[in-house]
């Protein structure tokens, strides 16, 4: 098995990462020696946050039921009494212009339902990961993308163009925006407040100058 602790350390130093990379592994069955997730999260993306903070654990399909879209991408069927939540979520997302209905069939999905999904900081991953998530400044992450592209393991995309546009913003401001967007995403999926009120608050916060 690769020395992921050393790999994380070298990548974090080279890319100037402020958060730990997150390793995600899809398994047919739970791995031995890894704690099962206990509790409830409002979205599948929340498991990334927990792993980036240092936790190593695995989830089972039922842990993802609160996130209809995440269950869809993981090929996890929702219980019959909650099956309508996917359509409701997609209708809302298309209604606010977040996604177009014709784009829905193109959303990537796992080919089979995983028996367990393992999340951990890359350096603490107990198994070889299928996916590693990196969070950092666009210019730094471009180095990783270009290295992967030259190695033939990552398709080309418009990262350079987007990174150039982002250079007009201060890193601190971009980080604040990401936090606001993440909090809004969680609120839309878990809060009983009207979606319009949540989005209005998000835009107000985004337009407010950082202290």
C-alpha positions, 0 to 999 in steps of 0.5 A: 500500500502507498505511504499516504501519510508521506504523500499527503505531507509532500502534496500539502507542502508543494501546494500550500494546502490549508486543509487536509485532502480527503480520501474517499473509497467505495467498497462492497462491504465495510472494511475492518478496523474502521469506525462506522459513522454514527449520527446524521448529516444533512448532505453527502458533502458534509462527510467530506468536511468531517474527514478533512477535520481529521476523522476516519469512518465509513458510511452505509447507504442509509446514512446518505438518505438526507441528500437526495441528489447525493443518493442519486449520484451514489446509486443509492435508492431512497426508501419508498416514502422518500422517493419523491425527494429527488424529483423535488430537489431537482425541480427546485434546483432547475427552478432557481437556475442552478442546473438545467433539466436537460443536464440531469441525465449527464450527472455522473453516477456510480455503476452500482450501489456501494455497501460502504463508503470510507472517508478519511484524511488522505494521510490516514486512509486505511484503504486505497482511495478511489477519489481524493478531494483537494481544497486550496487556492485555484492557482496552486490546484492548477499545478496538481491538475496540470501534473495529472493531465501530463501523466495522462490521468486527468482530462483537460478543462478550462481551469487556467481560464477560471484561475485567471479570472479568480486572481482579481479576488483576494484569497481571504474573500474567496474563502469567505464566499466558499463558506457562505455557499457551503452554509447555504447548501446545507440550509437548503437541504436541511432548514425549514425556512423558505428557499427564497429567504435562504438564497436572499440571505446568501446574496446579501452575505456575498455582496457584503464586504469582508471586515 
